[in-house]
Amino acid sequence: MNRFAPWLRAVLLACAAMSAMAMPFAAQAEGAGDYPTKPIRLIVPYPPGGGTDVIARIIQERSAALLGQPFVIDNRGGAAGSIGTDIVAKSAPDGYTVLFTLSSHTINPNIYPKLPFDTEKDFAPVVMVASLPQILVSNTDFPPHNVAELIALAKAKPGSLSFASVGNGSPGHLAGEMFKLRTGTQMTHVPYRGGGPAVTDVMGGQVPLLWVSIPAAASFVKSGRLKAFAVSTKKRSAAFPDVPTMQEAGIPDFEVDSWYAMFVPAKTPRAIIDKLNKVMNTVVHEPAVQEKLLAQGAEGVGGTPEQLGKVVTKELAGWAKLTKEANIKVD
C-alpha cells in the first residue's frame, strides 16, 4: 500500500489544483446569469446631438427597463469615433462597458493606418440596432435646388465648394467622396467632431453642404432650416418620401447605407452577449420604439451577433476598395 502513496498523493494534489483553476471560470459563467447587477456604461463615440447619440437615446430607456439597470450614455467624441471606441476596446470584458457606434466602425481601419485597436479582433458583435440613409443637405441660402444644379455649380467652379461630415471616415465622408467620384466634381471635405456641430455650422453658412445621418438633420429639414437634396440609399427614406435617392437624381451605382450597432470588448462571456442581444431584439421591435426610429428616418433591424459580424467583415473589404479608389488616407 505504501508504494502507491506518493503516486496517489500526486494525483489528489493535481485534482485539487485543477478544481481551484476551474472555480473562477465556473463563477464567471454563473455570474453571467445575474448580469447586470450595476449600471451599464454605453459609450457613444460622438458628441451629443448627432445621429448616433439620437438613436442611442431612443433605445436607452426601454433597454434599461428590460435589463433592470440604467444605461448611462457616455459621449466620447473625437477622431471620427476612434477615441470612444478605443475606451471600449481596452475595457474589462464584463458587459458593463458597451460600444454604440455607427458604420464608420468598418471605414476607419481603411483610412487611419495607426488605430490603437483592431476592429475585428478587439470587439465582439452584439446586435445591429438600426439602419438608415445619409442625407445631403445645405443651408437655405445655397443657390442649387436639386442634385443636377449642384453638379452644374460644382463643375462650373471646380474646388470652390466644400462639404461637411461628422468626421474623417464617417459614412457621410465616404458618401461625399463617392459623390465626387461618380460625378467627376471637386469638393473639399470639412470634418467635424459630430453631427450637432456640423449642422450648426451649415445652418450658419460656414459650410454650404453636409452629408449626415438623417437623425441629426431630420428636425431641421422638417422645419425648413435645412434644404435636402437626396438620400444615399437605394430606396427613399420613409421619413422623407419626397426626397429622391442619388440614383433617382441621375447618379448610378451610388449607395451608402448607414447602420448603428452594439459591440462589447472581445472575450466578453457569450452569456452576457446573448442577454444583451435578446433585450435589444425585443426593444427595436417594440411599436413605440419603431415609431421613434421611423421619425428619425431609421428602421429597427435586430438579428444575431453572427449576422452583425458578417456585415463587419464584408464592409471592411468593400470600404477598402472605395478608399483606395478615392485615395483617402488620414495620418
Long-range contacts (C-beta under 8 A, 24 or more apart in sequence): 28-269, 29-269, 29-271, 32-95, 32-269, 32-271, 32-272, 32-275, 33-271, 35-95, 35-271, 35-272, 35-275, 36-67, 36-68, 36-69, 36-95, 36-96, 37-69, 38-69, 38-96, 39-69, 39-70, 39-71, 39-72, 39-96, 40-64, 40-67, 40-69, 40-70, 40-71, 40-72, 40-95, 40-96, 40-97, 40-98, 41-72, 41-74, 41-96, 41-97, 41-98, 42-71, 42-72, 42-73, 42-74, 42-98, 42-100, 43-74, 43-76, 43-84, 43-85, 43-87, 43-88, 43-97, 43-98, 43-99, 43-100, 44-73, 44-74, 44-75, 44-76, 44-84, 44-100, 44-101, 45-76, 45-77, 45-78, 45-81, 45-82, 45-83, 45-84, 45-85, 45-99, 45-101, 46-75, 46-77, 46-81, 46-84, 46-102, 46-166, 46-167, 46-193, 46-194, 46-195, 47-75, 47-77, 47-193, 47-194, 47-195, 47-196, 47-197, 48-75, 48-194, 48-196, 49-194, 49-195, 49-196, 49-197, 49-199, 49-216, 50-166, 50-194, 50-195, 50-196, 50-198, 50-212, 50-213, 50-215, 50-216, 51-102, 51-132, 51-166, 51-195, 51-212, 51-213, 51-214, 51-215, 51-216, 51-258, 51-260, 51-296, 52-100, 52-101, 52-102, 52-195, 52-213, 52-260, 53-194, 53-195, 53-196, 54-215, 54-216, 54-296, 55-100, 55-129, 55-130, 55-215, 55-260, 55-293, 55-296, 55-298, 56-100, 56-260, 58-289, 58-292, 58-293, 58-296, 59-129, 59-280, 59-283, 59-284, 59-289, 62-283, 62-286, 62-288, 62-289, 63-279, 63-280, 63-283, 66-279, 66-282, 66-283, 67-275, 67-276, 67-279, 73-100, 77-193, 77-194, 78-193, 79-112, 79-167, 80-104, 80-108, 80-112, 80-166, 80-167, 80-168, 80-169, 80-170, 80-173, 80-191, 81-105, 81-108, 81-167, 81-169, 81-170, 82-108, 82-112, 82-115, 82-116, 82-117, 85-117, 86-115, 86-116, 86-117, 88-123, 88-263, 88-264, 88-265, 89-116, 89-117, 89-118, 89-122, 89-123, 89-265, 90-117, 90-265, 91-265, 92-265, 93-124, 93-264, 93-265, 93-266, 93-267, 93-268, 93-269, 94-268, 94-272, 95-264, 95-268, 95-269, 95-272, 95-273, 95-275, 95-276, 97-264, 97-265, 98-126, 98-262, 98-263, 98-264, 98-276, 99-123, 99-262, 99-263, 99-264, 100-129, 100-260, 100-261, 100-262, 101-260, 101-261, 101-263, 102-170, 102-171, 102-213, 102-258, 102-259, 102-260, 102-261, 103-171, 103-257, 103-258, 103-259, 103-260, 103-261, 103-315, 104-166, 104-167, 104-169, 104-170, 104-171, 104-173, 105-261, 105-263, 105-312, 106-311, 106-312, 106-315, 106-316, 106-319, 107-169, 107-170, 107-171, 107-173, 107-174, 107-315, 107-319, 107-323, 108-169, 109-316, 110-169, 110-316, 110-319, 110-320, 110-323, 110-324, 110-328, 111-168, 111-169, 111-323, 111-328, 111-329, 111-330, 112-168, 112-169, 112-330, 113-329, 113-331, 119-312, 119-316, 120-312, 120-313, 120-316, 121-266, 122-265, 122-266, 123-263, 123-264, 123-265, 123-266, 124-263, 124-264, 124-265, 124-266, 124-267, 124-268, 124-273, 124-305, 125-261, 125-262, 125-263, 125-305, 125-306, 125-308, 125-309, 125-312, 126-261, 126-262, 126-263, 126-264, 126-273, 126-276, 126-277, 126-280, 126-305, 126-308, 127-261, 127-262, 127-276, 127-277, 127-280, 127-281, 127-302, 127-303, 127-304, 127-305, 127-308, 128-259, 128-260, 128-261, 128-301, 128-302, 128-303, 128-307, 128-308, 128-311, 129-259, 129-260, 129-261, 129-262, 129-280, 129-284, 129-300, 129-301, 129-302, 130-259, 130-260, 130-284, 130-293, 130-298, 130-299, 130-300, 130-301, 131-257, 131-258, 131-259, 131-260, 131-298, 131-299, 131-301, 132-213, 132-214, 132-215, 132-233, 132-237, 132-258, 132-259, 132-260, 132-296, 132-297, 132-298, 132-299, 133-213, 133-214, 133-231, 133-232, 133-233, 133-237, 133-245, 133-256, 133-257, 133-258, 133-297, 134-171, 134-172, 134-175, 134-211, 134-212, 134-213, 134-214, 134-231, 134-232, 134-256, 134-258, 135-211, 135-212, 135-213, 135-214, 135-217, 135-221, 135-228, 135-229, 135-230, 135-231, 135-232, 135-237, 135-240, 135-243, 135-297, 136-163, 136-175, 136-179, 136-209, 136-210, 136-211, 136-228, 136-229, 136-230, 136-231, 136-232, 136-246, 137-202, 137-209, 137-210, 137-212, 137-217, 137-220, 137-221, 137-226, 137-227, 137-228, 137-229, 138-202, 138-208, 138-209, 138-210, 138-226, 138-227, 138-229, 139-202, 139-203, 139-204, 139-205, 139-208, 139-226, 139-227, 140-224, 140-225, 140-226, 140-227, 141-205, 142-208, 142-209, 142-227, 144-229, 145-227, 146-229, 146-249, 147-229, 147-230, 147-244, 147-246, 147-249, 147-250, 147-251, 148-249, 148-250, 150-209, 150-229, 151-183, 151-185, 154-183, 154-185, 154-186, 154-187, 155-184, 155-185, 158-185, 158-186, 159-186, 159-187, 159-188, 161-185, 161-187, 161-188, 161-208, 161-209, 162-187, 162-188, 162-189, 162-190, 162-207, 162-208, 162-209, 163-187, 163-188, 163-189, 163-190, 163-207, 163-208, 163-209, 163-210, 163-211, 164-189, 164-190, 164-191, 164-192, 164-198, 164-201, 164-202, 164-207, 164-209, 164-210, 164-211, 164-212, 165-189, 165-190, 165-191, 165-192, 165-198, 165-210, 165-211, 165-212, 166-191, 166-192, 166-193, 166-194, 166-195, 166-198, 166-212, 166-213, 166-216, 167-191, 167-192, 167-193, 167-194, 168-330, 169-330, 171-211, 171-213, 171-232, 171-256, 171-258, 172-210, 172-211, 172-212, 172-213, 173-211, 173-328, 174-256, 174-319, 174-322, 174-323, 174-328, 175-211, 175-232, 175-256, 176-211, 177-322, 177-326, 177-328, 178-254, 178-256, 178-322, 178-326, 179-211, 179-246, 179-251, 179-254, 180-326, 181-325, 181-326, 182-246, 182-251, 182-252, 182-253, 182-254, 183-251, 199-226, 202-226, 213-258, 214-239, 214-240, 214-296, 214-297, 214-298, 215-296, 215-297, 215-298, 218-295, 218-296, 218-297, 232-256, 232-257, 232-258, 233-257, 237-297, 238-294, 238-297, 238-299, 239-294, 239-295, 239-296, 239-297, 239-298, 240-297, 259-301, 259-311, 260-298, 261-308, 273-305, 274-305, 277-304, 277-305
